[in-house]
Amino acid sequence: MSGVVIVGAQWGDEGKGKVVDLLAEHASAIVRFQGGNNAGHTIVRDGEEFKFHLIPSGILYPDKLCMIGNGVVLDPRILLGEIDGLKRRGIDVGNLRISANAHLIMPYHVLLDTAGEVKLGKLSIGTTRRGIGPCYADKALRLGIRVQDLLDEKILRKKIMAALEPKQQALRELSVQRRKLRKEAGEGGREGADPSVAEAPDPRLDLHAMTEEFAGYGHRLEPHIADTARLCWEELDNDRTVLFEGAQATLLDLDHGTYPFVTSSNPIAGAATVGAGVGPTDISAVWGVAKAYATRVGAGPFPTELDDEVGRHMLERGHEYGTTTGRERRCGWIDLVALRYAVRLNRMSALAITKLDVLSGIDTLRAAVRYRSREGAIFDTFPYHQSILHSAVPEYEELPGFDADLTECRSETDLPAQARAYLDFVADFVGVPIRLVGVGPGRDQVLWIGGEPEVL
Ligand code: IMP
């Protein structure tokens, strides 16, 4: 029996999709356990690029079960778009299973996400505006609509009706507030001039139309809807390996990340049990994925952020633009204080370091090994207090850089000595072995340290 969790070790976009794709060769099933289409991963197969937001990376293996677990929040329009896109490219999706208990992102969640961010103004979180937070909020409020509800139009209508009423009121209030603010700022505009325009019911929030639309999605998704927890048990109890694929990353964790600049789910390894329906003893290994440097999208503390030539180098060479929103990612040095925190929090057994090739051409590499607070206090561990983290100044260890192009390296011995020394420094500092290193976007642009594992 072997359950292997794969998690992001930084602020997301570490290249988990590619790692899952590679490790999936050793598994019989892959299950995503949290998040929604705020995620985005790109897999390159035989020179062909595949971009997914919801579908687990394992879909390209026709012989493996590919599951969307109960912990995921699912926008059916996006999912069906991905299914159709794959079918058009001749990929069979018969192996896709969707948990009947996963929650649905409804049109009002998307509207509320955007309205909430606009209201926060300068204090906004920089969400992906995909409705993630409002959907998880409804789940906790027990006003959520689940995948299984799509299969009974009567139940669906009742549940939408119950959920919709408070949303209409909240959106109305937000819109009135916005108009008031605009008016105060002297921006009349059409909305401001004619209040009845803003007061008119939003056609996207019509109960009848929404019920019809979602019942239609239910018909299309029905063949894929299943009890995915039971499917996981079947694999595990028959000594087969299941991969639990995390989205986002440790520092975006709702409980352990840089709150409130986080996502609304728990992307850490412990959450795989809840989000897929297995027990903690089903998990035998945890792989963390980190870039050789660091990036972050959206607002929030990022102690090692660079606003200079080196940061631009990382942005350009690393193509650091969001898969979901196209936003430029903020770039900086690897933060080993934060990475060591992620290693312990997830109790990682192995690390995959991606995009090492991006660092070539930088004279001196730096890795944050401690923080200094505004008051001069030294922090060797990740500070829990947000005020300290917001003003923390990193202290760095400097390591010699390398110039060689790494994209053709396929084994550890192909790497220049400085690149090897850099990896050794990272692994020693955080106390977990690096097993896989990425040197380019292609599936073959990796090197296994200590050989490709037989068992994960
Ligand atoms: P939300 O998950 O859309 O609510 O966004 C909350 C925060 O998480 C924002 O800072 C987003 O930029 C960030 N975020 C969400 N998903 C991802 C991801 O897949 N990669 C990187 N950042 C993400």
Residues whose N, C-alpha, C, O or C-beta is under 5 A from the ligand:
A	BS01	IMP	W11 G12 D13 N38 A39 G40 I125 G126 T127 T128 R129 R130 I132 G133 Q248 L252 V262 T263 S264 V297 G298 A299
